[in-house]
Amino acid sequence: MNQFSQMSVEKLQQQAKTIKLVTGMLAGMLAVLLVMAILLSIKKGFSPLVVVPFALLPIVIINVNSLKQIKKELESRGKAI
């Protein structure tokens, strides 16, 4: 039994919207940060800043997996996002 089986349909739909928005924003910011770090590395040599997007990538992966679980729970209840 997962944490989502205890939640109402409305709460699941709201959580899915929130996770989708936050994950999209985080992924976008990480992409921008990676591009900026690469450009900085090209101009001034290696920068430890390049590591940060890869270090924060697991947060995006966890959020995507949570979103999949929410969608699966909603489908099992006969509801869609």
C-alpha positions as a Markdown table, in Angstrom:
| # | Residue | x | y | z |
|---|---|---|---|---|
| 1 | Met | 0.0 | 0.0 | 0.0 |
| 2 | Asn | 1.5 | 3.3 | -1.0 |
| 3 | Gln | 0.9 | 6.8 | 0.4 |
| 4 | Phe | -1.4 | 7.8 | -2.4 |
| 5 | Ser | -4.0 | 5.1 | -1.7 |
| 6 | Gln | -5.1 | 7.0 | 1.4 |
| 7 | Met | -5.7 | 10.3 | -0.5 |
| 8 | Ser | -8.9 | 11.6 | -2.1 |
| 9 | Val | -9.2 | 11.9 | -5.8 |
| 10 | Glu | -9.3 | 15.7 | -5.6 |
| 11 | Lys | -6.2 | 15.7 | -3.4 |
| 12 | Leu | -4.4 | 13.4 | -5.8 |
| 13 | Gln | -5.3 | 15.6 | -8.8 |
| 14 | Gln | -4.0 | 18.7 | -7.0 |
| 15 | Gln | -0.8 | 16.9 | -5.9 |
| 16 | Ala | -0.2 | 15.8 | -9.6 |
| 17 | Lys | -0.7 | 19.3 | -10.8 |
| 18 | Thr | 1.8 | 20.7 | -8.2 |
| 19 | Ile | 4.4 | 18.0 | -8.8 |
| 20 | Lys | 4.1 | 18.5 | -12.6 |
| 21 | Leu | 4.6 | 22.3 | -12.3 |
| 22 | Val | 7.5 | 22.0 | -9.8 |
| 23 | Thr | 9.3 | 19.3 | -11.6 |
| 24 | Gly | 9.0 | 21.2 | -14.9 |
| 25 | Met | 10.4 | 24.3 | -13.4 |
| 26 | Leu | 13.2 | 22.4 | -11.6 |
| 27 | Ala | 14.1 | 20.5 | -14.8 |
| 28 | Gly | 14.1 | 23.8 | -16.8 |
| 29 | Met | 16.3 | 25.5 | -14.3 |
| 30 | Leu | 18.7 | 22.6 | -14.1 |
| 31 | Ala | 19.0 | 22.7 | -17.9 |
| 32 | Val | 19.8 | 26.4 | -17.9 |
| 33 | Leu | 22.3 | 25.9 | -15.1 |
| 34 | Leu | 24.0 | 23.1 | -17.0 |
| 35 | Val | 24.3 | 25.2 | -20.1 |
| 36 | Met | 25.6 | 28.2 | -18.2 |
| 37 | Ala | 28.1 | 26.0 | -16.3 |
| 38 | Ile | 29.3 | 24.5 | -19.6 |
| 39 | Leu | 29.8 | 27.9 | -21.2 |
| 40 | Leu | 31.6 | 29.1 | -18.1 |
| 41 | Ser | 33.9 | 26.0 | -18.2 |
| 42 | Ile | 34.6 | 26.7 | -21.9 |
| 43 | Lys | 35.6 | 30.3 | -21.2 |
| 44 | Lys | 37.4 | 30.0 | -17.9 |
| 45 | Gly | 38.3 | 26.3 | -17.5 |
| 46 | Phe | 36.6 | 23.6 | -15.4 |
| 47 | Ser | 34.0 | 24.9 | -12.9 |
| 48 | Pro | 32.6 | 22.7 | -10.1 |
| 49 | Leu | 29.3 | 24.3 | -10.9 |
| 50 | Val | 28.9 | 21.7 | -13.7 |
| 51 | Val | 28.3 | 19.0 | -11.0 |
| 52 | Val | 25.3 | 20.8 | -9.4 |
| 53 | Pro | 22.7 | 19.9 | -12.1 |
| 54 | Phe | 23.7 | 16.2 | -12.0 |
| 55 | Ala | 23.6 | 16.3 | -8.2 |
| 56 | Leu | 20.1 | 17.7 | -8.2 |
| 57 | Leu | 18.8 | 15.4 | -11.0 |
| 58 | Pro | 17.6 | 12.7 | -8.5 |
| 59 | Ile | 15.0 | 15.1 | -7.2 |
| 60 | Val | 13.5 | 15.4 | -10.7 |
| 61 | Ile | 13.6 | 11.6 | -11.1 |
| 62 | Ile | 11.8 | 11.1 | -7.7 |
| 63 | Asn | 9.2 | 13.6 | -8.7 |
| 64 | Val | 8.6 | 11.9 | -12.0 |
| 65 | Asn | 8.2 | 8.6 | -10.3 |
| 66 | Ser | 5.7 | 10.1 | -7.8 |
| 67 | Leu | 3.7 | 11.5 | -10.7 |
| 68 | Lys | 3.6 | 8.1 | -12.3 |
| 69 | Gln | 2.4 | 6.5 | -9.1 |
| 70 | Ile | -0.3 | 9.2 | -8.7 |
| 71 | Lys | -1.5 | 8.6 | -12.3 |
| 72 | Lys | -1.6 | 4.9 | -11.7 |
| 73 | Glu | -3.7 | 5.4 | -8.6 |
| 74 | Leu | -6.1 | 7.7 | -10.4 |
| 75 | Glu | -6.4 | 5.2 | -13.2 |
| 76 | Ser | -7.2 | 2.4 | -10.8 |
| 77 | Arg | -10.0 | 4.6 | -9.4 |
| 78 | Gly | -11.3 | 5.3 | -12.9 |
| 79 | Lys | -10.3 | 9.0 | -12.9 |
| 80 | Ala | -7.9 | 10.9 | -15.1 |
| 81 | Ile | -5.8 | 13.9 | -14.4 |
